[in-house]
Amino acid sequence: MPASVMESTNTLLLKRRDVANLLTIGECITAVEGAFKLHAEGKAMPPKVLGIHSHEGGFHIKAGVLGLSRTYFVAKVNANFPGNFKQHGLPTIQGIIIVCDGNNGRLLALMDSIEITIIRTGAATAVAAKYLAHADAKTITICGCGNQGRISLKALMKVRSFEKVYAFDIDEEQVQKFSKEFDKELEVIPVAASELTMALRQSQVCVTCTPSRQPFLRADDIMPGTFIAAVGADSEEKQEIYPDLFLKSKIVVDLLEQSANIGELHHALQQGQIILAGVYAELGLIIANKKPGRESKEEIIIFDSTGIALQDVAAAAIVYEKALNEGIGININFTEQESRKENSEFFKRNQKAISILSSFFPFR
């Protein structure tokens, strides 16, 4: 990257469409895998999260620092309102990502957070499956067929060769969109709630990515050898898995402290089904070869994916650097101070308007 571009004082503004065009699932999988590994090797500071509840949803702030091609600080401010589309015609997840130079604090970029949140979450699921799912897994159940369910399957298809997917969602329209998107690549079988047990008992992989606050994945429905990516629970109220499933599973988390506070693990701990020492590993330790992944064909493995800020840093860095190289986005200088001459010229150009305002609101 040219030094003149890198040293620019401008901040790059990127819309959702820009981010979607710049970030591919394949490169995001590689970047997220690297971020987990850096954390496990002690080469990244622990990321932080702050959650604030609202009546119909909530907000969270996730922040982290990674040393990549340069040191990046990234903070993501996200709103999560599950009823948004039906009530307001708005996305469930909305927010912004702030990208700063980790060495001098300069504001490098502001970008929409929706695509990065969806893609980096799907990427983490694929990374976990790479190490924890059966290599010959052919059948998968997706619970939640919205944006996250679709990107999860796309990402998983990068690391496993599926032939059949069972698609479950309480919203039939989402199931139809899901089927239309994937029916040329593999067999898509929509299932109702009454058929979910059947689907799960025939699947080697299951992804749960719903906003549910009531568990629906039962221990008796999960067959030996299944890999489960529990994605939906990213706050204390959300829950997709009955805690007794943890008793018969190997538990891998993205970040132990975070999962214990807001993930599926939170509920299992709260109900006494498991103690903290019963968690097998953070995913990064397995990637860094500090712990083995799947150790038998029979073990059930749960990946509790709460979404950590280091995933956002890794993804946002890709978007920012590609945008610079390709000349995409809008440049703005937030810190520029106008000179006295510029201020004087402004008042001259707008003297009439200022005079009119002064007659109503005398300025002091």
C-alpha positions in Angstrom: 0.0 0.0 0.0 1.5 3.4 -0.9 2.9 5.3 2.0 1.1 8.5 0.8 -2.2 6.8 1.0 -1.5 5.2 4.3 -0.5 8.5 5.9 -3.5 10.4 4.6 -5.5 12.1 7.4 -8.8 11.3 5.7 -11.3 8.8 7.2 -12.8 6.4 4.7 -16.6 6.0 4.8 -18.0 2.6 3.5 -21.6 1.7 2.9 -23.1 -1.8 3.4 -22.9 -2.4 -0.4 -19.2 -1.5 -0.4 -18.5 -3.9 2.4 -20.4 -6.7 0.7 -18.5 -6.2 -2.5 -15.1 -6.2 -0.8 -15.3 -9.1 1.7 -15.5 -12.7 0.5 -16.3 -15.6 2.7 -13.2 -17.5 1.7 -10.8 -14.7 2.7 -12.8 -14.0 5.9 -12.5 -17.7 7.0 -8.7 -17.4 6.6 -8.6 -14.1 8.5 -10.8 -15.3 11.3 -8.9 -18.5 11.7 -5.7 -16.4 12.0 -7.3 -14.1 14.6 -8.3 -17.0 16.8 -4.7 -18.4 16.6 -3.1 -15.1 17.5 -5.3 -14.9 20.6 -4.4 -18.4 21.6 -0.7 -17.7 21.2 -0.9 -14.6 23.4 -0.2 -12.3 20.5 -3.5 -10.4 20.8 -4.9 -8.5 23.8 -8.2 -10.0 25.1 -11.2 -8.4 23.3 -13.9 -6.7 25.3 -17.7 -6.5 25.1 -20.4 -4.3 26.6 -24.1 -5.0 26.4 -27.0 -2.7 26.9 -30.6 -3.9 26.9 -33.6 -2.2 25.4 -37.3 -2.9 25.4 -37.5 -4.7 22.1 -33.8 -5.7 21.6 -30.4 -4.5 22.7 -27.1 -3.0 21.9 -23.6 -4.2 22.2 -20.1 -2.7 21.8 -17.3 -5.1 20.9 -13.7 -3.9 20.7 -10.4 -5.5 20.0 -6.8 -4.9 18.8 -4.8 -7.0 16.3 -1.4 -6.7 14.9 -1.8 -7.5 11.2 -0.3 -5.6 8.2 -0.5 -2.8 10.8 -1.9 -2.6 14.3 -5.7 -2.1 14.0 -8.1 -1.1 16.8 -11.7 -1.9 15.9 -14.9 -1.1 17.8 -18.3 -2.3 16.6 -21.5 -0.7 17.9 -24.4 -3.0 17.0 -28.1 -2.9 17.6 -30.0 -6.2 17.6 -33.8 -6.0 17.3 -35.3 -9.4 16.3 -38.8 -7.9 15.5 -37.5 -5.1 13.3 -38.4 -6.4 9.9 -42.0 -7.1 10.7 -42.6 -4.0 12.8 -40.5 -1.4 11.1 -39.2 -2.9 7.8 -35.6 -2.6 9.2 -32.8 -5.2 9.4 -32.5 -7.1 12.7 -28.9 -6.1 13.0 -27.8 -2.5 12.4 -24.6 -0.7 13.4 -21.3 0.7 12.6 -17.6 -0.3 12.8 -14.9 2.1 13.8 -11.4 1.3 12.5 -8.4 3.1 14.0 -4.6 2.9 13.7 -3.6 1.0 16.9 -0.3 2.9 17.1 -1.4 6.5 16.9 -5.2 6.4 17.3 -6.0 7.9 13.9 -9.5 7.3 12.7 -9.0 5.2 9.5 -12.6 4.2 8.6 -16.2 4.1 9.5 -18.1 1.2 7.9 -21.6 -0.4 8.1 -21.5 -3.4 10.4 -24.2 -5.6 8.9 -22.2 -7.5 6.3 -19.1 -7.9 8.5 -21.2 -9.3 11.4 -22.9 -11.8 9.2 -19.9 -12.9 7.2 -17.4 -13.1 10.1 -19.9 -15.1 12.2 -20.3 -17.6 9.3 -16.6 -17.7 8.9 -16.1 -18.7 12.6 -18.6 -21.5 12.2 -16.7 -22.8 9.2 -13.4 -22.6 11.1 -14.8 -24.5 14.0 -16.3 -27.2 11.6 -12.9 -27.5 10.0 -11.4 -28.8 13.2 -14.4 -30.3 15.0 -16.9 -31.8 12.4 -16.5 -35.2 10.8 -14.4 -34.9 7.6 -17.0 -36.9 5.7 -20.1 -35.1 7.0 -22.7 -35.1 4.3 -26.0 -34.0 6.0 -26.6 -30.7 7.9 -29.5 -29.1 9.6 -29.8 -25.3 9.6 -32.1 -23.9 12.3 -32.8 -20.3 11.2 -32.8 -19.7 7.5 -32.3 -15.9 7.5 -29.1 -14.1 6.5 -27.0 -15.9 9.2 -28.3 -19.3 8.2 -27.5 -18.7 4.5 -24.0 -17.4 5.1 -23.4 -20.2 7.6 -24.1 -22.8 4.9 -22.0 -21.0 2.3 -19.1 -20.9 4.7 -19.5 -24.5 5.8 -19.5 -25.6 2.2 -16.0 -24.2 1.9 -14.7 -26.8 4.4 -17.1 -29.8 4.0 -18.8 -31.4 1.1 -22.5 -31.6 2.0 -25.1 -33.4 -0.1 -28.2 -32.6 1.9 -29.5 -29.8 4.1 -32.6 -29.8 6.3 -33.9 -26.2 6.6 -35.9 -25.2 9.6 -37.4 -21.8 10.3 -40.7 -20.6 11.8 -40.9 -18.1 9.0 -41.9 -20.0 5.8 -40.8 -17.2 3.6 -37.2 -17.5 4.9 -37.2 -21.2 4.2 -38.4 -20.5 0.6 -35.6 -18.0 0.0 -33.1 -20.4 1.5 -34.3 -23.3 -0.7 -34.2 -21.1 -3.8 -30.6 -20.0 -3.1 -29.2 -23.5 -2.5 -31.3 -26.0 -4.4 -29.0 -26.1 -7.4 -26.0 -27.0 -5.1 -27.4 -29.7 -2.8 -30.7 -31.3 -1.8 -32.7 -28.9 0.3 -35.4 -30.4 2.5 -37.7 -27.9 4.4 -38.8 -29.2 7.8 -41.5 -28.1 10.1 -41.1 -28.0 13.9 -42.7 -31.5 14.2 -40.0 -32.8 11.8 -37.0 -31.3 13.4 -36.1 -34.3 15.5 -36.1 -36.5 12.4 -33.8 -34.0 10.6 -31.4 -33.8 13.6 -31.1 -37.6 13.9 -29.9 -37.8 10.3 -27.4 -34.9 10.5 -23.7 -34.9 11.3 -23.7 -31.1 11.6 -26.3 -28.7 13.0 -26.2 -24.9 13.1 -28.6 -22.9 15.3 -28.8 -19.2 14.4 -32.2 -18.0 15.6 -33.2 -15.2 18.0 -35.0 -17.8 20.2 -35.3 -17.2 23.9 -36.6 -20.7 24.5 -34.4 -23.8 24.0 -35.5 -26.2 21.2 -32.5 -28.5 20.7 -32.9 -31.5 22.9 -30.2 -33.9 24.0 -32.2 -36.9 22.9 -32.4 -35.5 19.3 -28.6 -35.3 18.8 -26.8 -38.4 17.5 -23.3 -39.4 18.5 -20.6 -37.7 16.4 -22.7 -34.5 15.7 -21.0 -31.1 15.5 -23.2 -28.3 16.7 -22.5 -24.6 16.0 -24.6 -22.7 18.5 -24.6 -19.2 17.0 -27.9 -17.5 18.1 -27.2 -16.9 21.8 -25.2 -13.7 22.0 -27.0 -12.2 25.1 -28.2 -13.5 28.4 -31.8 -13.9 27.3 -31.2 -15.9 24.1 -31.1 -19.7 24.3 -31.4 -22.5 21.7 -30.0 -25.5 23.5 -31.4 -27.4 26.5 -28.6 -27.3 29.1 -28.6 -31.1 29.6 -27.1 -31.5 26.1 -23.9 -30.0 27.6 -23.6 -33.1 29.9 -23.0 -35.4 26.9 -20.9 -33.0 24.8 -17.4 -31.7 24.4 -17.7 -28.0 24.7 -15.5 -25.6 22.7 -16.1 -21.8 23.0 -14.8 -18.8 21.0 -14.0 -16.9 24.2 -14.5 -18.5 27.6 -15.3 -15.4 29.6 -17.8 -14.1 27.0 -19.5 -17.5 26.5 -19.9 -17.9 30.3 -21.6 -14.5 30.5 -23.8 -14.3 27.3 -23.6 -17.6 25.4 -25.3 -21.0 25.6 -22.7 -21.9 28.2 -24.2 -19.2 30.4 -27.5 -21.2 30.8 -25.7 -24.5 31.4 -23.6 -22.9 34.1 -26.6 -21.2 35.7 -28.6 -24.4 35.9 -25.6 -26.4 37.3 -25.4 -28.8 34.3 -21.7 -28.0 34.0 -18.9 -26.1 35.8 -16.4 -23.8 34.1 -13.7 -26.3 34.3 -15.8 -28.7 32.2 -15.3 -26.5 29.1 -12.8 -28.3 26.9 -11.1 -25.4 25.1 -11.3 -22.1 23.3 -11.3 -22.6 19.6 -8.0 -20.8 19.2 -6.1 -23.4 21.3 -7.2 -26.1 18.9 -6.2 -24.1 15.8 -2.8 -23.4 17.5 -2.3 -27.1 18.1 -2.3 -26.7 21.8 -5.2 -29.0 22.2 -6.6 -31.7 19.8 -10.0 -31.1 18.2 -12.2 -34.1 17.5 -10.8 -37.1 19.2 -13.4 -39.8 18.3 -16.1 -40.4 15.8 -18.7 -40.7 18.6 -18.2 -37.5 20.5 -20.8 -34.7 20.3 -19.1 -31.3 20.1 -20.8 -28.0 20.8 -19.1 -24.8 19.5 -20.6 -21.9 21.5 -20.1 -19.0 19.2 -20.9 -15.6 20.8 -19.0 -13.6 18.3 -15.8 -11.9 19.5 -14.3 -8.5 18.5 -11.1 -10.1 17.0 -13.3 -11.5 14.2 -14.5 -8.0 13.5 -10.9 -6.6 13.5 -9.8 -9.3 11.1 -12.7 -8.7 8.7 -12.7 -4.9 8.9 -8.9 -4.8 8.1 -9.5 -6.7 4.9 -12.3 -4.4 3.9 -10.3 -1.2 4.7 -7.2 -2.3 2.9 -9.0 -3.5 -0.2 -11.1 -0.3 -0.3 -7.9 1.8 -0.2 -6.3 -0.2 -3.0 -9.4 -0.1 -5.2 -10.4 3.5 -4.5 -13.8 2.6 -3.0 -15.6 4.7 -0.4 -16.0 8.4 0.5 -13.1 10.3 2.1 -13.8 12.8 4.8 -11.5 14.7 7.3 -13.1 14.8 10.7 -10.2 16.5 12.4 -9.5 19.3 9.9 -9.8 22.8 11.4 -10.8 25.7 9.2 -8.4 28.6 9.0 -9.3 32.2 9.9 -9.4 33.0 6.2 -11.8 30.1 5.5 -14.1 31.3 8.4 -14.0 34.8 7.0 -15.0 33.7 3.5 -17.8 31.5 5.0 -19.3 34.6 6.7 -19.0 36.7 3.6 -20.8 34.0 1.5 -23.6 33.6 4.0 -23.9 37.2 5.3 -27.5 37.6 4.2 -28.7 34.3 5.9 -26.8 35.1 9.0 -28.4 38.6 9.2 -31.9 37.1 8.9 -31.1 34.6 11.6 -29.7 37.3 13.8 -33.0 39.3 13.7 -34.8 36.3 15.2 -32.0 34.9 17.5 -29.6 37.7 18.5 -26.1 36.1 18.7 -23.7 37.0 21.5 
